[in-house]
């Protein structure tokens, strides 16, 4: 075990000698540095790191208490004379860890090793607590970050990197709330790849994934920046169109449908696909599920009537 590094501020040579005798007789593992002025104490604290500082409350150039604010975490024990207990109390208020009162019988010397040991132990516990709090704070920050990332991942489709079904419903709910406050309407478009089961027989899993990604990118490129494109199902995509009535959303859906009139290059193979679209506008007082059920109904009508077309509810047109 390493010696305990002790800095002693004491101008009385007899008291210094008494402490040195105590160290010798009790085999105290102290690495003792003795200074007689506050100036020397400050210099030592700058040059070395100590485990504990013993401060005489009164030395020629100042009070030992003046050092307390400059210890930078080093624990200090104030040593006062008899009848000067008020100074000891003041020292504790100013940050001293403990105090000893010099007495004519020298009893304080017998207490010194115990007080030093207890002071160092308390300091170690304090440091461990501070470190534990720092680690706990760091863990909390990391946990918060992980939660944010998990929350983000839970709302993102891993293949297309678009909003997933859960996130789309959350954003539709937000648009409903916003529409209630602003009296602005919004619409949704649901697109679905036609004859997807037949396409699956022509492409392997990688080809299907590449096709889905290509369709997603095409839809995003055909929409405005304020629009939200999300993956609603394996081959279905929902588009939220803010501040747009039904007729405006239907025109956008028709433009998106026309994008797929050209063949797509998937895995070095030209593939001809088409998409059907359903379009619905928000109706005041209706829920997220009502709006998504409605647009799914219109998409189904487009599919049943042959696909590759846009179907909307004409009575909703503003």
N, C-alpha and C positions, 0 to 999 in steps of 0.2 A: 504493500500500500504506500502511495506517495505521501511525503510529509505534508502537513497542513501549513500552507503559507500564511503567516500572520504578520501584519504590519502593526507595530505598537508606537503610538504617539505618547511619549512620556518624557518629561524634562527632569524628573527627580531620579537621580542615579541610584538611590537606595531602593526605590520601587522597581527600577529596571533589574537590579541585581536580585531582588527577591523573586521576581518572575523567572529569571534565568535559573535560580536555584531550584525553584519548583519544577521547571522542565527537567532538570538533571535528576532530581530525587524521584520523580514520578515517571521518568522515561517518556515524557511527552514528545510525540513525533511532530514538533513544531519547527518549521523553517522560519525563524524569527528575524524580522528586520526592525530595528529600533531607530526612531527619529525623535527630535525634541521640539520641532516647530511645525506649524500648519503648512508653511511653505514647503518644507521638505516632504511632508505627507503628500501634498498635491503632486510633487514631482515624482515620487515613488509610484503613485497611482497611475501616472501617465506612462511610466516605464515598465511596470510589472503588473501581473494579475495576481490578486490575493484572494484567499478563501474567506478571510475575516479581518476586520480592522478593529483594534482596540484604541479608543480615543480618550485621553485624559480631558476632562471637561475644561481645564484651565492650564494653558501653556503660555510662555512669554509673549508670543506674537499675536495670539487670538484665542478664541474659545474653540475647543474641539468640535463643538456643535456646528461651527461654520463649514466643516468638511462634509456634513451629512448630505447636502444637496449636490455634492460632486462625486459621489461614490459609484454612480452608474451600475447599480445593482449589487455592489459588494456589501454584504451585511456588516453592520457596525455595532460594537458594544461600547457604551459610554461608561467611563470609570470616574466617579465623583467622590468627593470627600464627605465625611460625616457632617450632617447638618445642611447638606446641599442637595437634598432629595428633590427639591423643586426643579433643579436643573435636569435631573434624571427624567422626571415626568415630561418636561419640555422636550428633551431629546427624543423620547418615545413618540411624541406628537409630530416631531419633525422627521421621523423615519428611522430612528435607531431600532435595532432588533431587540436589544436588551440592555440592562445596565448592571453595574456592580458598585457598591459603596465601600470605599476604603475604611477599614476600621483598625484601631490600634492593636488588636489581637492578631491581625492578619488573616482573619477568617475568609475574607473575600478571595484570597489566593487559593484556598481549598475549593472554593466554589467555581473558580475560573475555568478549570478543565471541563466541568459539566456544562457551564453556560456556553463555552465555545462550541462544544460538541452539539448541544441542542440548537444553537444558532445556525450552525452549518447544516444540520439536518433539516431545519425549518426552511432554510434557503433552497436546499435541494428539492424539497417538496414543492416549494413555491415555483421553482423553475420547471419542475415536472408538470405542474398544473398549467403553467403558461404554455409549455410545449404541447400538452394535451389539448388545450383550447385552440392553439394554432392548427394542430392536426385535425381537430374536429371541424374547425372553420373551413380548412382546405377540403376536407371530405364533404362538407355541406355544399361548397361551391362546385365540386366535381359531381356530386349527386344532382344538383340543380341543372348543371350542364347536360348530364346524361338524361335527365327527365325531359329537358327541352328537346334534345336530339331524338329521344324515344317518341315524344309527342309528334315531332315533325315526321319521323319515319312512319308512325302509325297513320298518318294522313297522306302519305305519298305512295303511289303505285310503283313498286320496285322496278318494273320493266320499262315503263314509259317515262317515269319521273314526273308524271302529272298527278294532280289531286286524285285520291281514290274516292270510292263511293261515300265513305264516311265524311271525308272533308268536303265533298260536293254538297252533301246534305247540310252540313254545318254552314257553308257559305250561302246556300239558298235561304236558310233560316235567317242569316244576317241580312240578306237582301230584302226579305219580307219585312223585317224590323225597320230597315232603312226606308222602305217604301211607305210604311205607315207614318213615319215622321215627316217625310218630304213630299208625299203625295205623288211621287214619281213611280212609274210602273217599270217592270223588268220582265224578261222572257227567258225561257229555257228551250234548248234544242237537244233532242236525243237522236244520235245517229248510230246506225248499226250496219255492219258489213253484211251484204246480201249473200245468201247461199254459202255461208261460212263452213258448213259441214262438208260440202263438196270441195271447197278449197283445201280443207284439212287432208283430204285424200291425195292431194297433189304435192303438198309440201311437208317436209319433216318438221320436227319441233322447232329447230333453229330457224327454218324458213318462216314458220308461223309467227315466231317472235319478231323476226325482222319485218314481217308484213305489218304486225300490230304497231311497231315503232314507227314505221313509215307512214301509216295512216294517221297516227297521233301527230307526227311532225307536220303533215299536210294540213290537218285541221287547225293546228296552232298558227301556221303561217297564213291561213285564210281568215283568221279572226283578228279583232282589234286587240291592242295591249290590255284594255280594260276588261276584256272578256276572259272568262275562266274555262279552260278545257280540262275535263277530267275523265278518267276511265271509269265507266259505270258497270261494265261487265267484261267478259273475256273479249268480245268483239264490239262492245258498245261504248259510246262516248257521250257524255253529257256536257253541254256548253251553257254557261250562265251568261246572259247578255244584259248588262245593266242599262237602265234608262232607255229601254227600247221596247216599243209596243209590238203587238203580234205581227203586224204586216212587215215591220222592219226586220224582225227576227226571221220571218219566213223568207224574205229576200236574201238574208245572210245564209240561211240553210240551202237555198237554191244555188247560191254561188259555191258553197262547199260541195254540194252534190256534183257540180260541173267539174270540180277539180279532178274527180276520179273517172272522167270520160277518157282520159289518157291512160295508157297502160303503165303499170308500176314495175320497176326493175327490182326483183327480189332474188337474191342469191344468183345473180347473173342470168336470171330468167324473167322474161316479160310476162306479167300477170295482169289480166283484165279483171277488175273488180268494180263493184258499184256499192253505194251506200243508200239506205233509206233513212228518212228523217221525219221525226214528229216534232211539232212546235206548239208550245203553249205559253200563254202570258199569265202573270200573276193576277189573282182576283182577290180583292180586299176581303180580309176575314178568313181566307182559306189557309190551310196548313202546308207544311213542306210535303207531307205524304200525299196530300190531295194533288199538288202540282206535279209531283213526280209520277203519280199514278195516271194523271191526265195525259202527260206527254208520252208515257209508255203506251197508252191506248191509241194515240194518234200514230205512233210508230208502228204498232201492230196493224193498223189499217193500211199504212203504206206498204207493209210487207205482204199482206193478204191480197192487195190489188196488183201485185206483180213486182214490187220493189223498185228501186232506183227512182224514187220520187219523194216529194215533200208533202206531208199532210198536216194541216192545222185546223183549229176550230174557228170557222169563219165568223161565228157570232161574237167572238172575242175581239175582232179587229176594231181598233179605235178610230 
